[in-house]
Amino acid sequence: MKHILKILSSIFNESDWEIKKPQSGLTKETYIVISAKRKLFIKFDSNNIALPYLSSIGLAPKIIKTGYDGERHYIIQEYLEGNSPDRKWFNKNISELATFIKKYQFDKKLANILGECISYEDHIDLLLRQIEKDLLNVNCDCFKTELFLKTYHNFIQQSKGLMPLDLTPIHGDPNYSNCIITSTGLIMLDWDNIQMSDPYNDLGPILWWYLPETTWSNFFKDYPIEYDRKKVFWWSAKRSLSVALWFDNKKDEMSATDFVSDFIAAVYTKNNPKFNN
């Protein structure tokens, strides 16, 4: 922690910092730092070219300072007070959710910053190649069952029927712990996975994880693309499989198995198994 104290002292000329790890929701090495005057985030190895713009338009916390600690890039952001939304909040604020997502997914300047020029078909092919590569090195038996292998085959077949859309900016990990409800409204944290993709890459998991299917069409009353039920399930399956593979890499067999169950449910267009939890 000494290197963090050195950074903070050089910027703020303060001492007596409290440094602690967040409980969840952040993928990079991140700390909450607190002094008598301020409360901030400091994150390492997150040289996100889009973050300054996201911060400037109110989609991410304000940036206080960026720099390098040796060869490691760091960014210091304001700490926003608020709570992560639960399913009840999502259900009552569908219009606000749609408006927020629309704001970053259809921002032309943000798309230009990300600057990825690739066809829809090539984008899907790259995603599937990465999954195939990851599956070659799995540890958990949950990836080797007859049910999983059959489901995975169906998942690949379904990908061939996805309706192409223009790629848009997506957050990449829009789970509830990366969202916070502040006094001014919804904000998203942890934009490290931002990229150009099918907008349903965010929409699918949000709808499938947090909203009953009877409300999904309501989301699209305030969102400028056509409701595509098949895509909601396919991208939810893709995200569940990616999370399962991430847990497998961490040797967390229980969590990997749990998300494989989610993957199977989504491929077969069933409700999220966690929805009643």
C-alpha positions as CSV (number, residue, x, y, z in Angstrom):
1,M,0.0,0.0,0.0
2,K,3.0,2.3,0.3
3,H,3.0,3.1,-3.4
4,I,-0.7,4.2,-3.2
5,L,0.0,6.4,-0.2
6,K,2.9,8.0,-2.1
7,I,0.7,8.8,-5.1
8,L,-2.1,10.2,-2.9
9,S,0.3,12.4,-0.8
10,S,1.9,13.8,-3.9
11,I,-1.4,14.9,-5.4
12,F,-3.4,16.0,-2.4
13,N,-0.7,16.9,0.2
14,E,-2.7,14.9,2.8
15,S,-1.8,12.0,5.1
16,D,-3.8,9.5,7.2
17,W,-5.4,7.8,4.2
18,E,-7.5,4.7,4.7
19,I,-7.2,2.3,1.9
20,K,-9.6,-0.7,1.3
21,K,-10.7,-3.0,-1.4
22,P,-14.2,-2.8,-2.9
23,Q,-16.4,-5.8,-2.1
24,S,-17.4,-6.5,-5.7
25,G,-18.1,-5.1,-9.2
26,L,-14.6,-4.2,-10.3
27,T,-12.3,-6.3,-12.5
28,K,-9.0,-4.3,-12.3
29,E,-6.9,-3.7,-9.2
30,T,-9.0,-1.0,-7.5
31,Y,-9.0,0.6,-4.1
32,I,-11.3,2.9,-2.2
33,V,-9.2,5.6,-0.5
34,I,-10.5,7.9,2.2
35,S,-9.1,10.9,4.0
36,A,-10.6,13.5,6.3
37,K,-11.5,15.6,3.2
38,R,-12.4,13.2,0.4
39,K,-13.3,9.7,-0.7
40,L,-12.0,8.4,-4.0
41,F,-11.4,5.3,-6.3
42,I,-7.9,4.6,-7.5
43,K,-7.6,1.9,-10.2
44,F,-4.4,0.5,-11.8
45,D,-3.8,-0.8,-15.3
46,S,-6.9,0.7,-16.7
47,N,-5.8,3.0,-19.5
48,N,-9.3,3.2,-21.0
49,I,-9.3,5.7,-23.9
50,A,-13.0,6.2,-23.7
51,L,-13.2,6.9,-20.0
52,P,-12.5,10.7,-20.0
53,Y,-15.4,11.2,-22.5
54,L,-17.7,8.9,-20.5
55,S,-16.9,10.9,-17.4
56,S,-17.4,14.3,-19.2
57,I,-21.0,13.3,-20.3
58,G,-22.0,11.9,-16.9
59,L,-22.0,8.2,-17.7
60,A,-19.0,7.4,-15.4
61,P,-17.6,9.0,-12.2
62,K,-15.6,12.2,-12.6
63,I,-11.9,11.8,-13.2
64,I,-9.7,13.5,-10.6
65,K,-6.2,12.5,-11.8
66,T,-4.4,10.1,-14.1
67,G,-0.8,9.2,-14.2
68,Y,1.9,6.5,-14.0
69,D,3.4,4.8,-11.0
70,G,6.5,3.5,-12.6
71,E,5.2,1.6,-15.7
72,R,1.7,1.2,-14.2
73,H,-1.0,3.5,-15.3
74,Y,-3.5,4.7,-12.7
75,I,-6.7,6.7,-12.6
76,I,-8.3,8.4,-9.7
77,Q,-12.0,9.0,-9.8
78,E,-14.6,10.5,-7.4
79,Y,-16.4,8.0,-5.2
80,L,-20.1,8.2,-5.7
81,E,-22.4,7.6,-2.8
82,G,-25.5,5.5,-3.7
83,N,-26.8,2.0,-3.8
84,S,-26.7,-0.7,-6.5
85,P,-30.1,-1.3,-8.1
86,D,-32.0,-4.4,-7.3
87,R,-34.7,-6.2,-9.5
88,K,-37.4,-4.1,-7.9
89,W,-35.6,-0.9,-9.1
90,F,-35.1,-2.2,-12.6
91,N,-38.8,-3.2,-12.9
92,K,-39.9,0.3,-11.7
93,N,-37.4,2.3,-13.8
94,I,-37.5,0.6,-17.2
95,S,-37.8,3.9,-19.1
96,E,-34.8,5.4,-17.2
97,L,-32.7,2.3,-17.9
98,A,-33.5,2.4,-21.6
99,T,-32.7,6.1,-21.8
100,F,-29.4,5.6,-20.0
101,I,-28.3,2.7,-22.2
102,K,-29.4,4.6,-25.4
103,K,-27.2,7.5,-24.3
104,Y,-24.0,5.6,-24.6
105,Q,-24.9,3.0,-27.3
106,F,-25.9,5.7,-29.8
107,D,-23.2,8.3,-29.1
108,K,-21.3,8.9,-32.3
109,K,-18.4,10.5,-30.6
110,L,-18.0,7.6,-28.3
111,A,-18.2,5.2,-31.3
112,N,-15.5,7.2,-33.0
113,I,-13.2,7.0,-30.0
114,L,-13.5,3.3,-29.9
115,G,-12.9,3.2,-33.6
116,E,-13.5,-0.4,-34.4
117,C,-14.3,-1.1,-38.1
118,I,-15.4,-4.7,-38.5
119,S,-18.4,-6.4,-40.0
120,Y,-21.1,-7.9,-37.8
121,E,-20.3,-11.4,-39.1
122,D,-16.6,-11.0,-38.3
123,H,-17.4,-9.7,-34.9
124,I,-19.5,-12.8,-34.0
125,D,-16.8,-15.1,-35.5
126,L,-14.1,-13.5,-33.3
127,L,-16.2,-13.9,-30.1
128,L,-16.9,-17.5,-30.9
129,R,-13.3,-18.2,-31.7
130,Q,-12.3,-16.8,-28.3
131,I,-14.9,-19.0,-26.5
132,E,-13.7,-22.1,-28.4
133,K,-10.1,-21.3,-27.4
134,D,-11.1,-20.9,-23.8
135,L,-13.0,-24.2,-23.8
136,L,-9.8,-26.0,-24.8
137,N,-8.3,-25.3,-21.4
138,V,-11.2,-25.8,-19.0
139,N,-10.9,-27.6,-15.6
140,C,-14.5,-28.0,-14.5
141,D,-16.4,-31.2,-15.4
142,C,-19.5,-29.0,-16.0
143,F,-18.1,-28.2,-19.5
144,K,-17.7,-31.8,-20.4
145,T,-21.2,-33.2,-19.8
146,E,-23.4,-34.5,-22.6
147,L,-25.9,-31.8,-21.8
148,F,-23.4,-29.0,-22.0
149,L,-21.9,-30.2,-25.3
150,K,-25.3,-30.6,-26.9
151,T,-26.3,-27.1,-25.6
152,Y,-23.1,-25.6,-26.9
153,H,-23.7,-27.1,-30.3
154,N,-27.2,-25.5,-30.3
155,F,-25.6,-22.2,-29.2
156,I,-23.3,-22.2,-32.2
157,Q,-26.1,-23.0,-34.6
158,Q,-28.2,-20.2,-33.2
159,S,-25.4,-17.7,-33.8
160,K,-25.9,-18.3,-37.6
161,G,-29.4,-16.9,-37.4
162,L,-28.6,-13.7,-35.6
163,M,-29.9,-10.6,-37.4
164,P,-27.0,-8.3,-38.1
165,L,-27.1,-4.8,-36.6
166,D,-24.7,-1.9,-36.7
167,L,-22.1,-2.3,-33.9
168,T,-22.5,0.2,-31.1
169,P,-20.6,1.0,-27.9
170,I,-21.4,-1.5,-25.1
171,H,-20.4,-1.5,-21.5
172,G,-19.4,-5.2,-21.6
173,D,-20.3,-6.1,-18.0
174,P,-23.7,-4.4,-17.1
175,N,-24.4,-6.3,-13.9
176,Y,-26.1,-4.6,-11.0
177,S,-22.9,-4.2,-9.0
178,N,-21.5,-2.1,-11.8
179,C,-24.5,0.2,-11.6
180,I,-25.1,2.8,-8.9
181,I,-28.2,5.0,-8.2
182,T,-27.0,8.4,-7.2
183,S,-28.9,11.6,-6.3
184,T,-28.8,12.5,-10.0
185,G,-29.7,9.2,-11.4
186,L,-28.1,6.0,-12.8
187,I,-24.3,5.8,-13.3
188,M,-22.2,2.9,-14.5
189,L,-18.8,1.9,-13.0
190,D,-16.0,-0.3,-14.4
191,W,-16.0,0.5,-18.1
192,D,-12.9,-1.6,-18.7
193,N,-14.7,-3.9,-21.1
194,I,-16.2,-1.2,-23.3
195,Q,-16.1,-2.1,-27.0
196,M,-18.1,-2.0,-30.2
197,S,-20.6,-4.9,-30.4
198,D,-24.2,-5.8,-31.0
199,P,-26.3,-3.6,-28.7
200,Y,-27.9,-6.8,-27.3
201,N,-24.6,-7.7,-25.8
202,D,-25.6,-5.4,-23.0
203,L,-29.4,-5.5,-23.4
204,G,-29.7,-9.3,-23.3
205,P,-28.1,-9.9,-20.0
206,I,-29.8,-6.9,-18.4
207,L,-33.3,-8.0,-19.5
208,W,-32.8,-11.7,-18.7
209,W,-31.1,-11.1,-15.4
210,Y,-33.2,-8.4,-13.9
211,L,-36.6,-8.1,-15.6
212,P,-39.5,-10.6,-16.1
213,E,-40.1,-11.4,-19.8
214,T,-43.5,-9.8,-19.7
215,T,-41.8,-6.4,-19.3
216,W,-39.1,-6.7,-22.0
217,S,-41.2,-5.1,-24.8
218,N,-41.8,-2.1,-22.5
219,F,-38.0,-1.4,-22.6
220,F,-38.1,-0.9,-26.4
221,K,-40.7,1.9,-26.1
222,D,-37.8,4.1,-25.1
223,Y,-35.1,2.4,-27.1
224,P,-34.6,2.9,-30.9
225,I,-34.2,-0.7,-32.2
226,E,-36.6,-3.5,-32.7
227,Y,-37.3,-6.0,-29.9
228,D,-35.6,-9.3,-30.8
229,R,-36.5,-12.0,-28.3
230,K,-34.0,-14.5,-29.7
231,K,-31.1,-12.1,-29.3
232,V,-32.0,-11.5,-25.6
233,F,-31.5,-15.1,-24.9
234,W,-28.5,-15.7,-27.2
235,W,-26.5,-12.8,-25.7
236,S,-27.5,-13.8,-22.2
237,A,-26.2,-17.3,-23.0
238,K,-23.0,-15.9,-24.4
239,R,-22.5,-13.7,-21.3
240,S,-23.3,-16.6,-18.9
241,L,-20.8,-18.9,-20.7
242,S,-18.1,-16.2,-20.6
243,V,-18.6,-15.7,-16.9
244,A,-18.5,-19.5,-16.3
245,L,-15.2,-19.7,-18.2
246,W,-13.9,-16.8,-16.1
247,F,-14.7,-18.6,-12.9
248,D,-13.2,-21.8,-14.3
249,N,-10.0,-20.0,-14.9
250,K,-10.1,-18.9,-11.3
251,K,-10.6,-22.5,-10.3
252,D,-14.0,-21.7,-8.7
253,E,-15.8,-24.8,-9.8
254,M,-19.0,-24.0,-7.9
255,S,-19.5,-20.7,-9.6
256,A,-18.5,-22.0,-13.0
257,T,-21.1,-24.8,-12.7
258,D,-23.7,-22.2,-11.6
259,F,-23.2,-20.1,-14.7
260,V,-23.1,-23.1,-17.0
261,S,-26.6,-23.7,-15.7
262,D,-27.5,-20.2,-16.7
263,F,-26.0,-20.7,-20.1
264,I,-28.1,-23.9,-20.7
265,A,-31.3,-22.1,-19.5
266,A,-30.7,-19.2,-21.9
267,V,-29.9,-21.3,-24.9
268,Y,-33.2,-23.1,-24.4
269,T,-35.0,-19.7,-23.9
270,K,-36.0,-20.4,-20.3
271,N,-36.2,-18.0,-17.4
272,N,-33.1,-17.1,-15.5
273,P,-32.7,-19.7,-12.8
274,K,-31.7,-17.0,-10.4
275,F,-34.7,-14.9,-11.0
276,N,-36.6,-16.2,-8.0
277,N,-33.6,-15.9,-5.6
